[in-house]
Amino acid sequence: MVETVWKATSKPSPLCTFLLLIILCILGFYSLHYPHSTVINPNAQNALRFRHIFLSSASNYTIASYLRILTLHPHLAGTAPSLAIVNYVVAQFKSLHLQTHTTQYKTLLSYPTHSSLSAHFTNGTVHDLSLSDSSDDVAVVRPYHAYSPSGTAFAKAVFVNYGRDVDFQAIKELNVSVKGCIVIARRGDLPRGIVVQKAEENGAVAVLIYTEGEEVKGFERGTVMSGVGDPLSPGWAAVDDGESLELEDARVLKRFPKIPSMPLSVRAAQLILNSLGGAPPPEKWRVDLRGVGPGPTILNFTYQGEKKVGTIHNVFAIIRGSEEPDRYVLLGNHRDAWTYGAVDPNSGTAALLDIARRYALMMRLGWQPRRTIILCSWDAEEFGMIGSTEWVEQNLVNLGSKAVAYLNVDCAVQGPGFFVGATPQLDSLLLEVTKKVKDPDSEGSTVYEKWAATNAGTNIQRLSGVDSDFAPFVQHAGVPSIDIYYGRDFPVYHTAFDSYEWMTNNGDPLFHRHVAVAGIWGLVALHLADDSILPFNYLSYAEQLQRYKVFLSNLLGEDKAKVSLHPLTTSIQELVSAAKEAEDEAKILRQQETTGDSVVLKNRALNDRLILAERGFLDVDGLQGRQWFKHLIYGPPGDHESKLDFFPGIADAISQSARMSRKESQAAIQHEIWRVSRAIQRAARALKGELT
C-alpha cells in the first residue's frame, strides 16, 4: 500500500519530465536571444534554475528503492556481504556516468567467535541468558563489543548506573565495592569504552552494558576502542606495504580495554537487576531496584573474539569543477553496518545515491559545478571512523590546501525532528537552505519554520564528539563541516531490528524525511560548489567564541582572580575585525558579478582565506596526551564528564586540576588559554591574509 502512494505522489511521470524539459528549453532560448543587459545577474539565475531542478527532481520512491536493496543482508565491514554493497554503490555511481573509484586499506578489525552468559540465583536455579536478538538470519553477527579482549569471569553482579565517576563515587558512599565483580551499566552519554575503562579502574573483572527504554529490544553492538582510525597505523594511512605496528605494541594496546565486555538486552538486564540485594540505589539514580549488589546473584561470563587485519573499501564519485577543479566540496556517509543498517547508516547512503542521481540529471541538462564535488562512501565507521580517518590521513596536505567543506550524513532518518551540527561559519548557510526545503511533517511549512518553532529558535550543535565521520575532517584536518540528521535515540540502534521494515513502519513510512535530508544536504553542497564567493560567515564563529569565553569565565569561579581571560578577549576581537573586513569585501565582489580576470582572482583570493581560516584553529602539537586531535576549539575532552564541550585543551587542564596544587593548576589552565588564543589569532590572520 505504501509503495502505491509513493508511485502516485513522487515518481516523476513522463509528462512531467517532458514539461520540465520544455521549460528549460524556453529558459535557454531566452538567455541566448536576449541581451545580457536585460537579464539581472545571469550567473545567479542559472544557479537558481539548477537548484530548482535539484529540489523538484526529488523522489521518495527512488530513495526507498535504494534503501531496500542496501538492507537486504547484514553488511559488517570486512565481510563478504559488505563487499557486495561496495559493488552496488560503485555500480550505481557508474550507471550515472560519474567518475568513480575505490581506495582500499588493510586495517585491524574485530569479530566475536564465542560468547555465553548465565545467571546463578540463590535458590539454586541457573538461567542461561540469550545472546542473540535475531533467529531469522544467521548472517547477523552475534552481539559483541568490537576490540573487547577475550575473557571469562564467574563473579557477583553489581549495578553502577551509567558507569560515570559520580556513579562509582555514589556506591562507594554506600560501602559497596565493585572489585572482583561483573559490572552492569545502562547506556548513557559516556562512550562504551570509557564505561569499561572506569569499571576496570575500580577493580571490576567484566562489564555488561544495556540500553533501557520501553520500545528498546535487542542488543546494542558497538566498539570499545578509544580514539579513531586503524590502531595499527596511528596518524598515517594503512596502505599496502605501509608501516604497520605489531598488535603487542604499547601504542596499540593502550587503545583497547583490559577487561572483557558485552552488550546486554534490557530484558536480561532486568532479570539480573531484580535479583540483586545489598544497599538500595541512591535516589538520584531514579531506578526501581531493591539493591545494587554485589550479588547475591552470580554471573558466569565468557567472551571470545579475534582481532584480524581485513580489507576495507571507500568509494568515491567525482564531479569535476569547471572553473576551480582543485577546490573540493565533499559529501560523505559511511556504508558499513553492524546488522542491516536501515537507519545507521543506509538511510544516509540512500540519500547520497539520490543526490548523485539528481546531480547526474542536472549534468545532462548542462550543469557543471564551479568547484569539484566528491561523493564519499566510507567503510568501517562503526569500528571507529576507520575508513574516513585513513583517507584523511593519506590526503592530509591536499585537504588542508584544497578542501572547501565536508558535509556528513550518518543516520539520515531516525525519526521526527530536524537536527544539525556544524562549525559556526556555516550557520548562516544552513539557515538559508532550510528555508528553501519543504518540511516533511508539516504541510505548507519549511524545515526552517518547523525547526524554529519546535526548538523555540534554531539550535545548531557543534562537532566536538567523535561519533561520526566528520571527526577526522574537523578535529584532525581543520575542514569546515556539517552533520545533518532527522530524529535521535531510535530504539533499534545497532540491533538486528534496524531493518527496512522498521523504517517503513516507524522511522519514515513515506520517506519524506529522507527527501528533506537529501534536499538540505545537496543544496548546501550546491551553494558551496557554485557560489562565486563562499557563503562562510566568521562573524558567527566570533560570536560563538564570545559565548564560550563567558561560559568559561563563570566556570572558573574563584580561579578567575589568578587566571586571565584577556588573551581570549583580544584574540576574539581580532577575529571580529577580520570577519567584518571579509564580509565587506565579499559584498563588494558579489555586487560586481563580472567575469574579468581581476575579479576572478580577487574572488579566488578571498575564498582561499575563508577556507584556510578554519585551519588556523589547529595546533601542530595537538591536545596533550592525544596529539592526533589538533583542533583547539572543537574536540573531545579527555574527561568525558567535563562541563566543557569546547576548548578541549582547557577542559583537560580543568579536569586535571584536582591532581595538582592550586598554583600548578592555574598555570596549566592559563597555558591552555594562551594556546587557544593563539589559535584564534592564527585564524584571524589567515582570514585577513596579510603578514605581520
N, C-alpha and C positions, 0 to 999 in steps of 0.2 A: 504493500500500500504506500509506504513512504517513497519507494522508488518511482511510483506513478506520479506522485506530487512533484518530485524533482524534475522529471521529464517534462511535466506540463508547465512548470514555472521557471525553470532555469536553463535547460539545454537550448542553446541558440537554434532557432529554426532556419532553414534555407532562405526563407523570405526575409527574415531579419538580417541575415548576413548579406543578402543581395542589396537591401535598402541601405545598410551601412556602407557598402562599397560605393553605391551611387552618391551618397552624401559626401564621401571622401573625394570622389572624382570632381564633384562640384566645387568643393573647397580647393582642390588642387588647381582647377581651371581658373578660379577667382584669383588665387595667389600668383598664377602665371600671367594673366592677361590684364591685371590692373596695376598701375604704377605703385611701387612700394611706398611712395609718399602718402597714398590713401589708406595704407594699412598700418595701424598703430602696432609697433613692436612685432614684426612678423616672426622673429625667433620665439618670442614668448607665446604667440598664438599657435605656432607649430607644436611647442611643448605642451600647451593646454590641450590641443587636439589629441595628441597621443596619450596623455594622461586620462582623457575621457574614454578613449578606446580601451585603455587598460582596465579601467573600472567597469565599463559596460560589457566587457567580454568575460566577466566572472561566471563561473559555473559550479554550483554546489554539487551537481550531479557528477561532474568530472572529478572533483576532489574526492567525493565518496568512492568513486571507482578506483582511484589511485589507492586510497586507504584500504579498500577491501583486498586488493592484491598484496599490498605491503604487509598485511597482518594475517595472511593465510597460515603461516607457520611461525613458531618462535625463531628468533634470529639473534642469538647471543654472539657477540664479537668473537672472531676466531674460529667459528664453526662453519660447517658446510652450508646450512640454511642461510647463514649471514652472507656468504659469498653469492648465493642465488639472488639476494636482494641487491647486492652490489651490481650484479649483471643487469638486473631490472632497471635500476636507476640510470646506468650507463646507456641502456637501450632506449629509454625514454628521452634522454638528452640528445642522443644521436638521431632519433626519429624526427626531432625538431630541427635537425641540421645545425645544431650548436657544436662548436669546437669543444671536444670532450677528451679528458684524460684522467688517469688514476695515478696516485702515488701510494707506494707500499712501504711499510715499516715492520721490522721484526721487534716485537715488544713482549715484555713479561706479562702474561695473563694468568688467571687463577680459576680453577674449577673444582667442584666437590666430587669426591669418589664414594664416600660413605658417611652417613650420619644416623644417629639414633638418640632418643631421649625417653626416659621412663621416670615416673614418679612413684616413690615408695612411701606409702602412707602409714600412720601409726597403728592402724587396725590390721596391718599385715598385707593389705592388698597392694598390688603393683599395677600401675596403669601405663601401658605403652602409648606414648603420645605421637599422633600422626605428624609427620614432617613433609606432608605433601598437600598442596592446595588444588591439585588437578589430577583426576584419574582418567581424563579423556585423552590426553596427548602425552605419550612417553617422551616426546622431544622437549617438553618443558623441563628446564633444569630444576633440580630439587632446590628447595630454599637453602640459601647459604650466604655467608658474608665473604666476598672476594678478598683474598690475601690474608684471611684468618689463618693462624697456624693450626696444624693438626694437634689434637689432644683429647684426653679423656679426663673425666672428673666424677667422683662419687662423693657428693657433699650436700650439706643443708642449703636450702634456698633462702634468700633474703631479698626483700624488696627495697629498692633505693630510689623510688620515684623516677625523676628524669636523669638521674646519674650525674647531677651537677655537683660542684664543690659544696654549695649550700645544702644540698640534699645529704651528702655524706656527713657534713658537719651536724645536721639535724639528727641523724640516727646515732652519731657519737654521743650527743647530749642525752640520748635515751639509753646510754650504756650498751648499745648494740654495735658489734664488730662484724665486718664482712670478711675478715681474714679467714682463709681456707674455705670460703663459701662460694656457691654459684649465685651470682647477682642477677636479679630480674629487674629490668628498667623499661619504662614506657618511653616511646619516641617523643622527643620534644624538639627544641631548637638546636641542640648540640649535634654535631656530626656523629655518626655511629662510632667512628674510630676514636673520637675524643671520649665518648662514654666508656668504651673498652679501656682506654688508657687510664682514665680516672679510677675505674674499678681495679685495674692492675696495681696502681699506686697505693690503693687502700688494702691490698692483700687478697683480693678475690682470685679464684682459680679459673673461672669461666664466666661468660656473660650471655644472657638471653634477652633480646630486645623485641618488644611487641608494639604494635600501633593500635591505639584504642579508638573507639567510635562506634555508634550504633550501626552504621552501614558498612563498617570495615569487615572484610573477610579475606582469608588467605594470609600469606606470609610476605612481608616486605623485604625483598632482597636488597642488597646494596654493597658498597665497598667500605672497607675499614682502613684502607691505605691512607696515609697522610700525604699532603702535597698533591701535585698534579703531574701528569706525564709519565712516561716509561721510567720505572725505578732503576732500570739498568743503564739508562743514559740521561742522568740528571743534568739538564742545561744544554744538551746537544741532541740532535736528531738521531733516532735509532735506524739509520740507513744500513743497507747491506754492506758488509766489510768495514763498518764503522766501529768505533770504540764501544765496548760493552762491558760493564762491570760484572764481576762474579756475584752470584747470589749471596755468598757469605760475606761480601764486602760490608764494612760497617756503615757505609753511606746508603746501602740498600736496606740492611736490616733495620735501621732506625725508622724506615718508612712503614714498618709493619708492627702490629701489636705483638706482645709476648704471650698472651693468654688467648685461648680459643673463644669464639663467639658464634652464635647462630641467631637467625630470626625466629620468633615465636608467634603463633597465631593468637589472636585475642581470646579465643575460646580456651586454648590450652593454658594461657596465662591466667585466666580467671579460675580455672580448675586448681592450679597450683596456689595462687594467692589466697583463695578462700580457705585453704587448708593450713595457712601459716598461723603461728602463735606468737608469743613474745609480746613486746611492747606495742601498744596501739600507735598508728601512724600520727605524725603531727597534724593538727587541724588544718594548717595552711596548705597541706598537700591535697585536700579535698578529694579523698579517696575512701570508699566504703570497704574497709578491711578490719578484721579482728585484730591482726597483728602484722608486723613487718618481718618477723622471724628473728634470728635464724631458725629455720625448721618449724615444727619437728619434721616436716616433710623433707625427704632426701631425694635428690635428683641424680640419676645415672646418665651422664652426658658423654657422647662420643662424636667427634667430628674428624674426618679425614679428608684432606684436599691435596691438590697438586698445583704447583706453580710451574708453568712451562712457557717457553717462547713460542709465540704464534704470529702469523702474518695478519696485519690489518690493512684496510684499504680506504683511502679518501678519494672521493670522486669530484671532479670539477667540470663545470660548463662555463665557457668564456665567451662574452660578447665584447668584441674589441671596440674601443672608443675611436671616434672619427677624428677628434682634434687633440685629445690628451690620452693616448692609449697607454701611457706609462703612469696613469693615476687610477687607482683601483678602489672600486666600491664592492665590498664583499657581503654576500648574504649567506649565512650558514645555519645548518641544522644537523644534528647527529642522527644516524640511521640505525645504530645497533640498539637492541632492547634486551631486557632481562627475560621477557617472555614474548608475547605477541606485540606489545608496544603500540596499541591503538592510540592512546594518549601520548605516552612517553616512549619514543619521540615522533612516531609516524604521523600524528596529526600535523606536525610541523613539516615532515617530509612531503606529505601530500600537498600542503600549501606551497612548498618550494617548487614542486613539479608543476603546479598550476601556474605559478608565476613564470616559470620557464615557458610554458605553453603560450601564455599571453604575450610575453616578450617576443617569442618567435612570430606570432601573428603580427605584432607591430613592425617587426623587421620586414615581413613580406609586404607590408603597406608602406615601406620606405623609411622607417625609423632606424637610426643608428645612434647610440648614445655618444655624448661628447667625451665621456670618460669610460674606461673599461669596467664592465660589470662581471664579477665572478660569483657563480653559484657553487657553494661548497657543501658537500655531503660528507660529514665526519664519521669516523668509526671509533669504537672503544671509548666513547664518552662515559659510559656507565662505570667503567673501571677507574676513572679519574681523569677525564678530559684528555685521554692519551692521543687520539688521532689529531685533534686540533693543536695540542701542545707541541707534538713532534713537528708538525708542519710550520708552526710559528717559529720554533727554534731553528729550523732549517732555512727559513726565508726571512730571518730577523732584519737583516740590513735592508733588503728591498722593501719590506713592510714599513720599516722606520722612515724611509725616504719617500715612499710612493703610496701608501695606503691612506685613502681618504677617511673611511669609516668601516666598521664591521657591524652588521645588523644580524642579531641572533634570534632565532625562534627555536625553542626546545619543545615543550609541551604546548603546542599552539592552542589547544582547547581542552580544558579540564572541567569546565562548567561555566556558569554565568559570571559576569563582571570582568571589566577590562583592566588589565594591569600592565605596567611598563616600567622598565628601569633604563637609565641612560646616564652617560656622562653629561654634565649640565649644559655644554654648548649646543646640544641637540634638543633641548627642551622646547624652544620656540618652534622648531620644525615639526616636532611631534604634535604640538597643539594645533598647528596649521593643518596638518594632514588629517588628524582625527575629525576636523570639521568638514572634511570632504567625503568621508566614508559613512555609509548608512549604518545605523545601529542595528545589530541583528535581532534584538529583543524588544525594541520599541518602535512601532510604526510611526514614520514621519519624523524621527529624531536622528541626529548624527551620533557617532560614537562619542564625540566630544561632549555633546549636550547630556547624554546619559551618564557619562563618566563624571562630569562636574556635578550633576545632581545627586548621584549616588554617594560621592565622597565629600559633599559639601565643599567642592573645589577640587581641581585636579591634583593628584598626588603622584609624582614621578619618583620612583625609588632609585637608589644608587647601586653601583656594581662592585661592592666590596666583597661579596661572597665568592666561593669557588664551586658553585653549584651548576654551572653550565659552561658552554664553550666560549663565552665572552671573556672568561678569566685570563687565558694567555694573551689575548689581544689587549685588554686594558692593563692588566697588572704586570705583564712582562714586556710588552711591546709599546704601550702607550698609545694605542689606536682608539680614537673616539668610537664609542659603541652604544648599542641599544639592545634591549632584551624585551620581547613582546609576548604576551600570552593572555588567554581568557580563562578565568576561574583559577582556583587554587585549592590545595589539600583534598584532592579527589580520593575516594575511599578504596580504589583498587590499585593504588600507586605501587609499582614494582611487583605486583602479584600476577598470577596466571589469569586473573579476571580482567586484566587490562586488554580487552578484546574489541573487535569491531562491533560485536553485539552490545557491549556496554556503551560504546559511543553512540550507537543508533537508538538505544533505549534511554540513555541518561545524559551523556555529555553534550551531544549536539545532534538531535534526531534528524533535523533538516539540513545540517551542515552550513547553516547561515553564519555561525560564529567563525567557522573555518574561512568563509568568504571574507568576513570582516578583517581577520588577521592577515590574510593574504593581501587584501586591499591596502591596509596600512603599511605592511612590510614592503610591498612592491612600490607603492607610491613614494615612500620615504627614499627608497633607492633611486627612483627616477629623478627626484629633486637633486640628490647628491651627485648623480651621474650627468645631469643635463643643465642645471643652473650655471649660468656663466660665473657668478660669484657664489661660492659655497655658503649655504644657509647656516653658518655657525654663529652663535651669539655668546661671546665670552663675558658679556655683562652678567648673564645668568650665572655663569661659573663664579664670577666675583661675588655676586650676591649670596650664593650658596656657601662660599668660603667664609663670608662675613658671619653667616648664621652659625657655622661651625665654631668660629672663634668665640662667639658669645656663649655657646653651649660649653665649650672647653673652660672658659672663664668661670662659669658657675660650678663646674665640676671640680675645679682645683681648690675651691674653698679657701682655707687658711693658707695654702701654699702660694696663693697669688701674691702675697707680700714678698716672697723670695723668688718667684718665677715671673719673668717678664713676658708679656704677650705683645710687646711693642714691635718686635721683628715681624710678627704676623700682620699687625696693623699696617705697617709701612709697605710690606710686600703686596698685600691685597689692594692697597691704594694704587700701587704701581700697575697692577693688573687692570684695575678700573680705568686708569688713564689710557693704557694701551688698547683696551677693549673699545673705549669710546672713539679713539682715533681710527681703529679698524672699521667700526660701524660707519663713521663719517666717510671714510674712503670708499667703502662698499656702496653707499648711497650715491655718491658721485659717479662711480663707474657704472652702476645699474642704469642711471639716467642717460648715460651716453649711448649704450646699447648699439655700438657700431662694431665693425669687424676690422678696423685698421690695425696694422701690426703693433703700433704703440699701445693701443688699448688692450689687445690680446696679451701683450707682455705684462702690462700692469695688472690685468686680471690674474694672470698666472702667478705673479709675484705675491699678490695678496693671498691667493688661495694657498700657496705654499706656506705662508706664515700662519694661516688659520689651521692648516694640517699639523704643522710642526709644534705649535704651542702646547698641545697635549703631551708631546714627548718631553717637554720641559719638566713635567711632574715626576719623571723617572729619576732615580738616583742610581749611579753605577754600582754602588756598594749594596744596594737593596736593603731590606729590613734586617736588623741584627739577628743572626741565627737562622734566617730564612732568606738568603741572598737572592733566590730566584724571583721573589716578589720585589719589583723595582719601584712601583708606584707609591708615592708618599701621601697621596690624598685618599685613594681607594685601594683597599686590600684587606685580607683577613687579619684580625688581631691574633696574636699568639694565644691570648686568653679569650676563648670563645664566649666567656661570660662578661666580657668587658662592656662598659656602658657606652663606649665609643664605637660606632660603625664607620668611622672615617679616621684620618690621620693614624694609620695603624702603628707607626713607629712611636708616636706619642702615647697611644693606647698601651703598647707594650711597656713603656717606661713607667706608666702609672701603675700597671698591674704588678710590676716587679718591685715597686717601692716598698712593699711590706717586708722584703728581704734585705733592705738597705737601711742605713742610717738616714735620718731626715735630710742631712746635708747632701749625702750621695744621691738620694732620690731626687731632690730638687735639681741637682746638677745634671742628672740623666734626662729628666723631663725638659730642662732648658736646652740641652743639646739637641733633642729631637725637635723642639720648636724651631730652633735655628735651621735644622735640616729641611723642615717643611717650608720655612720662609724662603730659603734659598731656591727650593724647587719652584715656588710661586714666582719668584723673581726670574728664574730661567724661562718660565712660560711667558711672562710679560715681555721679556726682551726678545723672545722668539717671535711674539706677535708684532712687536714693533719692527723687528727685522734690521735693527741697527746695532753696530758695535759700540761698546763703551769707549 
